[in-house]
Amino acid sequence: MRYLSFVLVCIGVVAGTTAPAHAQNYPWCLIYGGDGGGAQNCGFSTYQQCMATSAGGSDICIRNNWYQPPAGPSRRR
């Protein structure tokens, strides 16, 4: 019975302290294998960072169509 209580308390602590997941929001994507031929990684802030990660060959970097810049500071009236 103590074991069950311990497990339930642990589950409650973990459930109460986890933060919600957020999707990546970066402006550049690396497509491995060229034009739609492979996996895609949209986790790059700059074109240079994307190209540096590329293994060369037929990998290409493209703009992320789903990228949304962070909201700027709100203005008070």
N, CA, C and O atoms as CSV, one atom per row, in Angstrom:
chain,resi,resn,atom,element,x,y,z
A,1,MET,N,N,0.817,-1.184,0.000
A,1,MET,CA,C,0.000,0.000,0.000
A,1,MET,C,C,0.868,1.257,0.000
A,1,MET,O,O,0.531,2.245,-0.653
A,2,ARG,N,N,1.982,1.223,0.730
A,2,ARG,CA,C,2.867,2.379,0.736
A,2,ARG,C,C,3.470,2.616,-0.642
A,2,ARG,O,O,3.654,3.760,-1.057
A,3,TYR,N,N,3.774,1.537,-1.346
A,3,TYR,CA,C,4.345,1.650,-2.689
A,3,TYR,C,C,3.364,2.342,-3.629
A,3,TYR,O,O,3.757,3.221,-4.396
A,4,LEU,N,N,2.100,1.957,-3.576
A,4,LEU,CA,C,1.070,2.558,-4.420
A,4,LEU,C,C,0.920,4.044,-4.100
A,4,LEU,O,O,0.800,4.865,-5.010
A,5,SER,N,N,0.924,4.387,-2.838
A,5,SER,CA,C,0.834,5.795,-2.434
A,5,SER,C,C,2.038,6.581,-2.956
A,5,SER,O,O,1.886,7.700,-3.445
A,6,PHE,N,N,3.219,6.001,-2.854
A,6,PHE,CA,C,4.430,6.655,-3.343
A,6,PHE,C,C,4.354,6.905,-4.842
A,6,PHE,O,O,4.695,7.991,-5.310
A,7,VAL,N,N,3.909,5.906,-5.593
A,7,VAL,CA,C,3.787,6.033,-7.049
A,7,VAL,C,C,2.778,7.121,-7.401
A,7,VAL,O,O,3.040,7.931,-8.289
A,8,LEU,N,N,1.645,7.156,-6.731
A,8,LEU,CA,C,0.635,8.165,-7.011
A,8,LEU,C,C,1.137,9.576,-6.693
A,8,LEU,O,O,0.846,10.517,-7.431
A,9,VAL,N,N,1.878,9.724,-5.614
A,9,VAL,CA,C,2.450,11.030,-5.276
A,9,VAL,C,C,3.461,11.449,-6.335
A,9,VAL,O,O,3.483,12.610,-6.742
A,10,CYS,N,N,4.297,10.519,-6.786
A,10,CYS,CA,C,5.280,10.833,-7.827
A,10,CYS,C,C,4.595,11.261,-9.119
A,10,CYS,O,O,5.021,12.223,-9.757
A,11,ILE,N,N,3.545,10.561,-9.504
A,11,ILE,CA,C,2.805,10.922,-10.718
A,11,ILE,C,C,2.188,12.312,-10.561
A,11,ILE,O,O,2.212,13.108,-11.500
A,12,GLY,N,N,1.650,12.603,-9.410
A,12,GLY,CA,C,1.064,13.923,-9.160
A,12,GLY,C,C,2.090,15.038,-9.233
A,12,GLY,O,O,1.814,16.103,-9.785
A,13,VAL,N,N,3.277,14.801,-8.678
A,13,VAL,CA,C,4.337,15.809,-8.715
A,13,VAL,C,C,4.792,16.052,-10.150
A,13,VAL,O,O,4.956,17.201,-10.560
A,14,VAL,N,N,4.996,14.995,-10.907
A,14,VAL,CA,C,5.443,15.130,-12.297
A,14,VAL,C,C,4.370,15.826,-13.127
A,14,VAL,O,O,4.689,16.719,-13.912
A,15,ALA,N,N,3.130,15.444,-12.974
A,15,ALA,CA,C,2.043,16.041,-13.747
A,15,ALA,C,C,1.858,17.517,-13.400
A,15,ALA,O,O,1.473,18.310,-14.260
A,16,GLY,N,N,2.124,17.884,-12.174
A,16,GLY,CA,C,1.942,19.271,-11.746
A,16,GLY,C,C,3.096,20.191,-12.081
A,16,GLY,O,O,2.948,21.411,-12.011
A,17,THR,N,N,4.249,19.636,-12.445
A,17,THR,CA,C,5.414,20.488,-12.680
A,17,THR,C,C,5.869,20.533,-14.132
A,17,THR,O,O,6.825,21.243,-14.445
A,18,THR,N,N,5.224,19.808,-15.017
A,18,THR,CA,C,5.660,19.811,-16.407
A,18,THR,C,C,5.099,21.024,-17.136
A,18,THR,O,O,3.977,21.456,-16.874
A,19,ALA,N,N,5.896,21.568,-18.056
A,19,ALA,CA,C,5.485,22.714,-18.866
A,19,ALA,C,C,4.975,22.215,-20.212
A,19,ALA,O,O,5.414,21.167,-20.686
A,20,PRO,N,N,4.065,22.943,-20.827
A,20,PRO,CA,C,3.572,22.519,-22.134
A,20,PRO,C,C,4.664,22.616,-23.191
A,20,PRO,O,O,5.541,23.476,-23.116
A,21,ALA,N,N,4.601,21.734,-24.165
A,21,ALA,CA,C,5.583,21.738,-25.248
A,21,ALA,C,C,5.246,22.830,-26.259
A,21,ALA,O,O,4.077,23.146,-26.481
A,22,HIS,N,N,6.273,23.395,-26.862
A,22,HIS,CA,C,6.095,24.413,-27.884
A,22,HIS,C,C,6.792,23.960,-29.158
A,22,HIS,O,O,7.868,23.364,-29.105
A,23,ALA,N,N,6.184,24.239,-30.293
A,23,ALA,CA,C,6.769,23.867,-31.576
A,23,ALA,C,C,7.972,24.749,-31.883
A,23,ALA,O,O,8.058,25.887,-31.424
A,24,GLN,N,N,8.891,24.208,-32.662
A,24,GLN,CA,C,10.035,25.010,-33.096
A,24,GLN,C,C,9.541,26.111,-34.018
A,24,GLN,O,O,8.607,25.913,-34.796
A,25,ASN,N,N,10.165,27.253,-33.928
A,25,ASN,CA,C,9.792,28.370,-34.763
A,25,ASN,C,C,11.066,29.052,-35.253
A,25,ASN,O,O,11.505,30.050,-34.682
A,26,TYR,N,N,11.650,28.509,-36.307
A,26,TYR,CA,C,12.877,29.046,-36.858
A,26,TYR,C,C,12.697,29.316,-38.354
A,26,TYR,O,O,11.923,28.623,-39.014
A,27,PRO,N,N,13.402,30.313,-38.895
A,27,PRO,CA,C,13.157,30.730,-40.280
A,27,PRO,C,C,13.802,29.880,-41.369
A,27,PRO,O,O,13.458,30.062,-42.537
A,28,TRP,N,N,14.723,28.958,-41.055
A,28,TRP,CA,C,15.416,28.200,-42.102
A,28,TRP,C,C,15.284,26.699,-41.898
A,28,TRP,O,O,15.360,26.204,-40.773
A,29,CYS,N,N,15.085,25.976,-43.004
A,29,CYS,CA,C,14.967,24.518,-42.995
A,29,CYS,C,C,16.061,23.896,-43.848
A,29,CYS,O,O,16.422,24.433,-44.895
A,30,LEU,N,N,16.582,22.774,-43.401
A,30,LEU,CA,C,17.549,21.991,-44.170
A,30,LEU,C,C,16.824,20.754,-44.679
A,30,LEU,O,O,16.241,20.002,-43.898
A,31,ILE,N,N,16.864,20.547,-45.991
A,31,ILE,CA,C,16.272,19.354,-46.585
A,31,ILE,C,C,17.419,18.434,-46.973
A,31,ILE,O,O,18.218,18.749,-47.855
A,32,TYR,N,N,17.484,17.304,-46.304
A,32,TYR,CA,C,18.535,16.333,-46.572
A,32,TYR,C,C,18.197,15.581,-47.859
A,32,TYR,O,O,17.101,15.035,-47.989
A,33,GLY,N,N,19.104,15.550,-48.782
A,33,GLY,CA,C,18.887,14.818,-50.019
A,33,GLY,C,C,18.273,15.644,-51.127
A,33,GLY,O,O,17.827,15.082,-52.127
A,34,GLY,N,N,18.235,16.953,-50.987
A,34,GLY,CA,C,17.794,17.807,-52.085
A,34,GLY,C,C,16.306,18.037,-52.153
A,34,GLY,O,O,15.624,18.013,-51.129
A,35,ASP,N,N,15.800,18.257,-53.336
A,35,ASP,CA,C,14.419,18.673,-53.576
A,35,ASP,C,C,13.397,17.657,-53.092
A,35,ASP,O,O,12.957,16.795,-53.852
A,36,GLY,N,N,13.025,17.762,-51.828
A,36,GLY,CA,C,11.979,16.914,-51.271
A,36,GLY,C,C,12.333,15.440,-51.187
A,36,GLY,O,O,11.451,14.613,-50.959
A,37,GLY,N,N,13.600,15.090,-51.364
A,37,GLY,CA,C,13.968,13.691,-51.401
A,37,GLY,C,C,14.336,13.088,-50.074
A,37,GLY,O,O,14.637,11.896,-50.007
A,38,GLY,N,N,14.324,13.877,-49.004
A,38,GLY,CA,C,14.758,13.315,-47.738
A,38,GLY,C,C,14.083,13.962,-46.548
A,38,GLY,O,O,13.027,14.583,-46.671
A,39,ALA,N,N,14.707,13.808,-45.403
A,39,ALA,CA,C,14.167,14.371,-44.172
A,39,ALA,C,C,14.334,15.880,-44.168
A,39,ALA,O,O,15.093,16.437,-44.960
A,40,GLN,N,N,13.614,16.531,-43.264
A,40,GLN,CA,C,13.648,17.987,-43.177
A,40,GLN,C,C,13.865,18.390,-41.736
A,40,GLN,O,O,13.281,17.795,-40.830
A,41,ASN,N,N,14.708,19.407,-41.507
A,41,ASN,CA,C,14.979,19.937,-40.180
A,41,ASN,C,C,14.813,21.445,-40.239
A,41,ASN,O,O,15.615,22.133,-40.872
A,42,CYS,N,N,13.781,21.968,-39.588
A,42,CYS,CA,C,13.512,23.410,-39.597
A,42,CYS,C,C,13.920,24.027,-38.258
A,42,CYS,O,O,13.099,24.647,-37.582
A,43,GLY,N,N,15.160,23.861,-37.885
A,43,GLY,CA,C,15.626,24.347,-36.598
A,43,GLY,C,C,16.804,25.293,-36.699
A,43,GLY,O,O,17.706,25.236,-35.863
A,44,PHE,N,N,16.824,26.170,-37.709
A,44,PHE,CA,C,17.987,27.030,-37.925
A,44,PHE,C,C,17.586,28.500,-37.929
A,44,PHE,O,O,16.600,28.889,-38.555
A,45,SER,N,N,18.366,29.306,-37.221
A,45,SER,CA,C,18.101,30.734,-37.123
A,45,SER,C,C,18.606,31.508,-38.323
A,45,SER,O,O,18.003,32.509,-38.709
A,46,THR,N,N,19.704,31.064,-38.924
A,46,THR,CA,C,20.287,31.785,-40.059
A,46,THR,C,C,20.582,30.819,-41.204
A,46,THR,O,O,20.697,29.608,-41.012
A,47,TYR,N,N,20.699,31.389,-42.387
A,47,TYR,CA,C,21.053,30.594,-43.557
A,47,TYR,C,C,22.445,29.989,-43.375
A,47,TYR,O,O,22.671,28.834,-43.735
A,48,GLN,N,N,23.374,30.762,-42.821
A,48,GLN,CA,C,24.736,30.288,-42.608
A,48,GLN,C,C,24.764,29.107,-41.645
A,48,GLN,O,O,25.521,28.159,-41.853
A,49,GLN,N,N,23.960,29.152,-40.612
A,49,GLN,CA,C,23.886,28.045,-39.655
A,49,GLN,C,C,23.350,26.792,-40.341
A,49,GLN,O,O,23.830,25.685,-40.096
A,50,CYS,N,N,22.360,26.976,-41.194
A,50,CYS,CA,C,21.781,25.853,-41.932
A,50,CYS,C,C,22.818,25.217,-42.849
A,50,CYS,O,O,22.969,23.996,-42.866
A,51,MET,N,N,23.530,26.036,-43.609
A,51,MET,CA,C,24.531,25.526,-44.543
A,51,MET,C,C,25.700,24.863,-43.821
A,51,MET,O,O,26.264,23.890,-44.321
A,52,ALA,N,N,26.068,25.386,-42.643
A,52,ALA,CA,C,27.166,24.795,-41.879
A,52,ALA,C,C,26.790,23.392,-41.388
A,52,ALA,O,O,27.659,22.531,-41.250
A,53,THR,N,N,25.517,23.165,-41.130
A,53,THR,CA,C,25.054,21.859,-40.684
A,53,THR,C,C,24.937,20.878,-41.836
A,53,THR,O,O,25.044,19.666,-41.644
A,54,SER,N,N,24.718,21.402,-43.028
A,54,SER,CA,C,24.560,20.557,-44.211
A,54,SER,C,C,25.816,19.730,-44.442
A,54,SER,O,O,26.936,20.214,-44.284
A,55,ALA,N,N,25.610,18.492,-44.813
A,55,ALA,CA,C,26.740,17.604,-45.086
A,55,ALA,C,C,27.271,17.804,-46.498
A,55,ALA,O,O,28.200,17.115,-46.920
A,56,GLY,N,N,26.685,18.744,-47.226
A,56,GLY,CA,C,27.099,18.966,-48.611
A,56,GLY,C,C,26.325,18.047,-49.542
A,56,GLY,O,O,25.286,17.502,-49.170
A,57,GLY,N,N,26.823,17.885,-50.720
A,57,GLY,CA,C,26.123,17.020,-51.673
A,57,GLY,C,C,24.833,17.656,-52.130
A,57,GLY,O,O,24.835,18.780,-52.633
A,58,SER,N,N,23.730,16.947,-51.960
A,58,SER,CA,C,22.459,17.447,-52.468
A,58,SER,C,C,21.573,18.054,-51.382
A,58,SER,O,O,20.387,18.274,-51.626
A,59,ASP,N,N,22.110,18.333,-50.187
A,59,ASP,CA,C,21.336,18.999,-49.142
A,59,ASP,C,C,21.115,20.449,-49.536
A,59,ASP,O,O,22.003,21.088,-50.100
A,60,ILE,N,N,19.902,20.980,-49.233
A,60,ILE,CA,C,19.627,22.382,-49.535
A,60,ILE,C,C,18.966,23.053,-48.338
A,60,ILE,O,O,18.316,22.394,-47.526
A,61,CYS,N,N,19.134,24.354,-48.236
A,61,CYS,CA,C,18.495,25.152,-47.201
A,61,CYS,C,C,17.432,26.027,-47.862
A,61,CYS,O,O,17.680,26.675,-48.879
A,62,ILE,N,N,16.249,26.030,-47.263
A,62,ILE,CA,C,15.154,26.844,-47.778
A,62,ILE,C,C,14.515,27.606,-46.625
A,62,ILE,O,O,14.689,27.253,-45.458
A,63,ARG,N,N,13.766,28.667,-46.973
A,63,ARG,CA,C,13.026,29.407,-45.948
A,63,ARG,C,C,11.876,28.547,-45.433
A,63,ARG,O,O,11.253,27.802,-46.190
A,64,ASN,N,N,11.603,28.663,-44.131
A,64,ASN,CA,C,10.505,27.947,-43.497
A,64,ASN,C,C,9.208,28.709,-43.774
A,64,ASN,O,O,9.037,29.829,-43.293
A,65,ASN,N,N,8.298,28.118,-44.539
A,65,ASN,CA,C,7.029,28.769,-44.872
A,65,ASN,C,C,6.130,28.952,-43.656
A,65,ASN,O,O,5.247,29.809,-43.661
A,66,TRP,N,N,6.346,28.158,-42.619
A,66,TRP,CA,C,5.509,28.223,-41.423
A,66,TRP,C,C,6.073,29.134,-40.342
A,66,TRP,O,O,5.481,29.264,-39.270
A,67,TYR,N,N,7.216,29.766,-40.616
A,67,TYR,CA,C,7.869,30.620,-39.614
A,67,TYR,C,C,7.017,31.839,-39.295
A,67,TYR,O,O,6.530,32.521,-40.197
A,68,GLN,N,N,6.843,32.105,-38.016
A,68,GLN,CA,C,6.167,33.311,-37.561
A,68,GLN,C,C,7.093,34.021,-36.590
A,68,GLN,O,O,7.399,33.478,-35.528
A,69,PRO,N,N,7.547,35.223,-36.928
A,69,PRO,CA,C,8.441,35.944,-36.022
A,69,PRO,C,C,7.769,36.168,-34.665
A,69,PRO,O,O,6.544,36.263,-34.584
A,70,PRO,N,N,8.569,36.252,-33.606
A,70,PRO,CA,C,7.982,36.497,-32.294
A,70,PRO,C,C,7.300,37.857,-32.256
A,70,PRO,O,O,7.719,38.797,-32.932
A,71,ALA,N,N,6.265,37.946,-31.474
A,71,ALA,CA,C,5.541,39.216,-31.347
A,71,ALA,C,C,6.430,40.255,-30.685
A,71,ALA,O,O,7.147,39.964,-29.728
A,72,GLY,N,N,6.370,41.448,-31.200
A,72,GLY,CA,C,7.151,42.546,-30.625
A,72,GLY,C,C,6.533,43.007,-29.314
A,72,GLY,O,O,5.469,42.532,-28.916
A,73,PRO,N,N,7.201,43.925,-28.655
A,73,PRO,CA,C,6.652,44.425,-27.393
A,73,PRO,C,C,5.338,45.176,-27.648
A,73,PRO,O,O,5.205,45.895,-28.638
A,74,SER,N,N,4.392,44.998,-26.756
A,74,SER,CA,C,3.112,45.691,-26.923
A,74,SER,C,C,3.271,47.148,-26.535
A,74,SER,O,O,4.013,47.492,-25.615
A,75,ARG,N,N,2.547,48.002,-27.267
A,75,ARG,CA,C,2.622,49.437,-26.991
A,75,ARG,C,C,1.462,49.841,-26.097
A,75,ARG,O,O,0.326,49.403,-26.284
A,76,ARG,N,N,1.769,50.676,-25.135
A,76,ARG,CA,C,0.715,51.205,-24.255
A,76,ARG,C,C,0.165,52.482,-24.852
A,76,ARG,O,O,0.886,53.238,-25.502
A,77,ARG,N,N,-1.097,52.715,-24.632
A,77,ARG,CA,C,-1.726,53.941,-25.137
A,77,ARG,C,C,-1.920,54.931,-24.032
A,77,ARG,O,O,-2.436,56.024,-24.265
